[in-house]
Amino acid sequence: MELLIRDVEPDDAEGLVRVLNPIVAARTYTTIDAQVSVEAERAFVLRLPPRSIWKVAVRPSDNRLVGCQILEPVATYTHAFDHVGTLGTFVDLDLRRRGIGRHLFAATFEAARQQGYEKLFTFVRADNPAALGAYLAQGFLVIGTAHRHARIDGRYIDEILIEKPLGPD
């Protein structure tokens, strides 16, 4: 699939919602537990913290946003973690396993290095082996399990903690 990977823009809000809300509604891929509105997503894009990186994947044939990846500082209350970013990846449910995530990772990793990030860290739901596999294929390492870390619809969910050093490729 041909893709254009670029930085997010406020006008991407509708496409972001079209990707995110089905993922949230499925209740199995993310710990985000509430639907997002176009207005809220646009506002979120406009108030990204400094050093945030948000890449979108757009299919040029119809200009449709088909995935996104957001990297934010892991903490802003101290400079001790300035070198660490936390990452989230979202791909249109109908277009998974077509290389969209791989393209997003490549662009995000490059931008992260340019922003001075040295390590990426995130959580993956333990009941989402496809997502864990995608991250592991990108060089992430499992560093532990946070048991009963999320609670969605009254059900506790373990999360797998993973990290990736961003050394030179």
C-alpha positions in Angstrom: 0.0 0.0 0.0 1.3 3.4 -0.9 1.4 5.8 2.0 2.3 9.3 2.9 3.7 9.7 6.4 3.5 13.3 7.7 3.1 15.3 10.9 -0.5 15.6 12.2 -2.5 18.8 11.4 -5.6 20.1 13.2 -7.6 19.3 10.0 -6.8 15.6 10.5 -9.2 15.5 13.5 -12.0 13.8 11.5 -9.7 11.2 10.1 -8.2 10.5 13.5 -11.7 10.0 15.0 -12.6 7.7 12.1 -9.5 5.5 13.0 -9.6 5.8 16.8 -13.3 5.4 17.7 -13.7 1.9 16.2 -10.6 0.8 18.1 -12.0 2.2 21.3 -15.4 0.6 20.6 -13.9 -2.8 20.1 -12.8 -2.8 23.8 -9.9 -5.1 23.1 -7.0 -3.1 21.5 -6.5 0.0 23.7 -7.0 1.2 27.3 -8.7 4.3 25.9 -12.2 3.8 27.1 -14.2 6.7 25.7 -15.0 7.7 22.2 -13.5 11.0 21.0 -15.2 13.8 19.2 -13.8 15.7 16.2 -13.7 18.9 18.2 -11.9 17.3 21.2 -9.3 15.7 18.8 -8.7 19.0 17.0 -8.2 20.7 20.4 -5.8 17.9 21.5 -3.7 18.4 18.3 -3.6 22.1 18.9 -2.3 21.7 22.5 0.3 19.0 22.1 3.1 19.4 24.6 6.5 20.6 23.4 8.6 17.8 21.9 5.5 15.7 21.0 5.7 13.9 17.8 2.5 12.8 16.0 2.7 11.2 12.7 -0.2 10.2 10.5 -0.4 7.7 7.6 -2.4 8.9 4.7 -3.4 6.8 1.7 -2.7 9.1 -1.3 -5.2 7.4 -3.6 -8.1 8.8 -1.7 -6.4 11.1 0.9 -7.7 8.9 3.7 -6.0 8.9 7.1 -5.4 5.2 7.9 -3.2 5.3 11.0 -1.3 7.4 13.4 1.4 7.3 16.0 1.9 9.7 18.9 5.0 10.1 21.0 4.9 12.4 24.0 7.4 13.1 26.8 7.0 10.5 29.5 7.0 13.2 32.2 7.0 17.0 32.1 7.3 17.6 35.9 11.1 16.8 35.9 13.9 16.9 33.4 15.2 13.5 34.6 13.1 11.8 31.9 13.6 14.2 29.0 15.3 11.4 27.1 12.3 9.1 27.3 9.1 9.2 25.3 5.9 7.2 25.5 4.3 5.9 22.4 0.9 5.0 21.1 0.1 3.4 17.7 -3.3 3.2 16.0 -4.1 1.7 12.6 -7.5 1.4 10.9 -9.0 -1.9 12.0 -9.8 -2.8 8.4 -6.2 -2.2 7.2 -4.1 -3.9 9.8 -1.1 -6.0 8.7 -0.4 -4.0 5.6 2.7 -2.2 6.7 1.1 1.0 8.0 2.5 0.6 11.5 6.0 -0.2 10.1 6.0 3.1 8.1 4.8 5.0 11.1 7.5 3.5 13.4 10.3 4.4 10.9 9.1 8.0 10.7 8.5 8.4 14.4 11.9 6.8 15.4 13.7 9.3 13.1 11.8 12.3 14.4 12.4 11.1 18.0 16.1 10.9 17.5 16.1 14.4 16.1 14.1 15.6 19.2 16.7 14.1 21.5 14.8 11.0 22.7 17.1 8.1 23.6 14.4 5.6 24.7 10.8 4.9 24.0 8.5 3.3 26.5 4.9 2.1 26.4 2.3 -0.3 27.6 0.5 -2.9 25.5 -2.6 -4.8 26.6 -1.6 -8.3 27.6 -4.7 -9.6 25.7 -3.5 -7.9 22.4 -0.8 -10.2 21.1 -0.9 -8.7 17.6 0.1 -5.3 19.0 2.8 -6.8 21.2 4.2 -8.6 18.2 4.2 -5.4 16.1 6.2 -3.6 18.8 8.6 -6.5 19.3 9.3 -6.7 15.6 10.4 -3.0 15.8 13.0 -3.8 18.5 11.0 -3.2 21.7 11.8 -5.4 24.6 9.5 -6.7 27.3 10.5 -5.4 30.7 7.6 -6.5 32.8 3.9 -6.9 33.4 1.7 -4.4 35.3 -1.0 -6.7 36.7 -4.6 -5.4 36.9 -3.2 -2.2 35.5 -6.3 -1.0 33.7 -10.0 -1.5 34.4 -12.4 -1.3 31.5 -16.1 -2.1 31.8 -15.4 -3.5 35.3 -12.8 -6.0 34.0 -9.1 -5.7 35.0 -6.5 -5.9 32.3 -2.8 -6.6 32.6 -0.5 -4.5 30.5 2.9 -5.5 29.2 5.6 -2.9 29.7 8.0 -2.5 26.8 10.9 -0.2 25.9 13.2 0.4 23.0 16.6 2.2 23.1 16.9 4.6 20.3 20.6 4.1 19.5 21.9 4.9 16.0 20.6 2.5 13.4 
